[in-house]
Amino acid sequence: LYEKDFLAWTQQQSELIRQGRWREIDLDHLIEELEDIGKSNHRELESQLVVLLAYLLSRNFNSINYKINGGNSMEELEKTIIEQRVQIERLLEDRPSLGPHFDTVLQQAFPTALKWVYQETQLPPATFPQDCHYSSE
């Protein structure tokens, strides 16, 4: 069932757990899926950080040309920065175990954010820092 209909499999596994039918649970796949949830949370944080970093880089190092994502104004840029920060704060509140990994994920997100900013602004890479100097603060 796991391979054929994932949703049905999840419902089946939930019901087996509710009924205490421990021997019938697909433990190997259940463990795999739980691990994937953790990885998904990590990817979600990284994705949100990429967006936040790209907009911070654009705001902080692209004072002449705010053309990221189709020509946003400074006001739109600031709104997006605030929105991303709020979303990241909520994610960390909901999943506090991500907190200790924040700076590592931030460093992982930085190269992708740089690529995005290069592409969107068409400015030379020398315009932007090559190392991430942002932190959780």
ZISULZI-V624025 format. One record per residue. N is the residue number from 1. RES is the residue in three letters. BURIAL is # if it has 24 or more other ideal C-beta (glycine too) atoms within 12 Angstrom, else .. Layout:
N/RES/BURIAL + N/RES/BURIAL
//
This chain:
1/LEU/. + 2/TYR/. + 3/GLU/. + 4/LYS/. + 5/ASP/. + 6/PHE/. + 7/LEU/. + 8/ALA/. + 9/TRP/. + 10/THR/. + 11/GLN/. + 12/GLN/. + 13/GLN/# + 14/SER/. + 15/GLU/. + 16/LEU/. + 17/ILE/. + 18/ARG/. + 19/GLN/. + 20/GLY/. + 21/ARG/. + 22/TRP/. + 23/ARG/. + 24/GLU/. + 25/ILE/. + 26/ASP/# + 27/LEU/. + 28/ASP/. + 29/HIS/. + 30/LEU/. + 31/ILE/. + 32/GLU/. + 33/GLU/. + 34/LEU/. + 35/GLU/. + 36/ASP/. + 37/ILE/. + 38/GLY/. + 39/LYS/. + 40/SER/. + 41/ASN/# + 42/HIS/# + 43/ARG/. + 44/GLU/# + 45/LEU/# + 46/GLU/# + 47/SER/# + 48/GLN/# + 49/LEU/# + 50/VAL/# + 51/VAL/# + 52/LEU/# + 53/LEU/# + 54/ALA/# + 55/TYR/# + 56/LEU/# + 57/LEU/# + 58/SER/# + 59/ARG/# + 60/ASN/# + 61/PHE/# + 62/ASN/# + 63/SER/. + 64/ILE/. + 65/ASN/. + 66/TYR/# + 67/LYS/. + 68/ILE/# + 69/ASN/. + 70/GLY/. + 71/GLY/. + 72/ASN/. + 73/SER/. + 74/MET/. + 75/GLU/. + 76/GLU/. + 77/LEU/# + 78/GLU/. + 79/LYS/. + 80/THR/# + 81/ILE/# + 82/ILE/. + 83/GLU/. + 84/GLN/# + 85/ARG/# + 86/VAL/. + 87/GLN/. + 88/ILE/# + 89/GLU/. + 90/ARG/. + 91/LEU/# + 92/LEU/# + 93/GLU/. + 94/ASP/. + 95/ARG/. + 96/PRO/. + 97/SER/. + 98/LEU/# + 99/GLY/. + 100/PRO/. + 101/HIS/# + 102/PHE/# + 103/ASP/. + 104/THR/. + 105/VAL/# + 106/LEU/# + 107/GLN/. + 108/GLN/. + 109/ALA/# + 110/PHE/# + 111/PRO/# + 112/THR/# + 113/ALA/# + 114/LEU/# + 115/LYS/. + 116/TRP/# + 117/VAL/# + 118/TYR/# + 119/GLN/. + 120/GLU/# + 121/THR/# + 122/GLN/. + 123/LEU/. + 124/PRO/. + 125/PRO/. + 126/ALA/. + 127/THR/. + 128/PHE/# + 129/PRO/. + 130/GLN/. + 131/ASP/. + 132/CYS/# + 133/HIS/. + 134/TYR/# + 135/SER/. + 136/SER/. + 137/GLU/.
//
